[in-house]
Amino acid sequence: MSLMTVSEVADFLSVQDVRVQRLERESLLLAKDKDDAGNPLFDQSDVEKYKELAERLGGL
């Protein structure tokens, strides 16, 4: 399992960091862990699946 930071996820999804944080807060993208500063870390495969689903539904 490869973990991604909020910034890495935002770059991958082509959105702002705040959007990724909101997706996590609304349980649309689940964090697998937290870093030392308490920021969420996401599983890369979950992020890829989320992007695929979002694109099928009409985009991010």
C-alpha positions as a printed Julia matrix, in Angstrom:
60×3 Matrix{Float64}:
   0.0    0.0     0.0
   1.41   3.33   -1.08
   0.21   6.34    0.88
  -0.32   9.77   -0.68
  -0.41  13.16    1.04
  -3.19  15.7     0.53
  -0.97  17.63   -1.92
  -0.15  14.51   -3.93
  -3.83  13.58   -4.14
  -4.74  17.13   -5.17
  -2.13  17.04   -7.95
  -3.33  13.62   -9.12
  -6.98  14.72   -9.2
  -6.13  18.21  -10.55
  -7.97  19.94   -7.7
  -6.97  22.2    -4.82
  -5.8   20.81   -1.46
  -8.89  22.16    0.27
 -11.1   20.06   -2.03
  -9.25  16.88   -1.0
  -9.66  17.8     2.67
 -13.39  18.33    2.12
 -13.71  14.96    0.35
 -12.07  13.33    3.36
 -14.21  15.24    5.85
 -17.39  14.19    3.97
 -16.16  10.55    3.85
 -16.1   10.51    0.04
 -12.38   9.71    0.06
 -11.26   7.81    3.15
  -7.9    8.41    4.8
  -5.95   5.29    5.74
  -3.67   7.0     8.25
  -2.51  10.38    9.57
   0.97  11.89    9.38
   2.84  13.35   12.35
   1.06  16.68   11.9
  -2.38  15.02   11.84
  -2.91  15.43    8.1
  -4.7   12.58    6.32
  -2.83  10.07    4.17
  -4.65   8.21    1.4
  -4.08   4.81   -0.2
  -3.04   5.34   -3.83
  -5.35   2.6    -5.14
  -8.34   4.2    -3.36
  -7.51   7.56   -4.96
  -7.25   5.95   -8.4
 -10.62   4.22   -7.92
 -12.2    7.48   -6.75
 -10.91   9.31   -9.83
 -12.24   6.6   -12.16
 -15.66   6.7   -10.49
 -15.8   10.5   -10.52
 -14.95  10.56  -14.23
 -17.72   8.03  -14.96
 -20.2   10.23  -13.08
 -19.29  13.35  -15.03
 -16.04  14.67  -13.58
 -14.58  15.98  -10.37
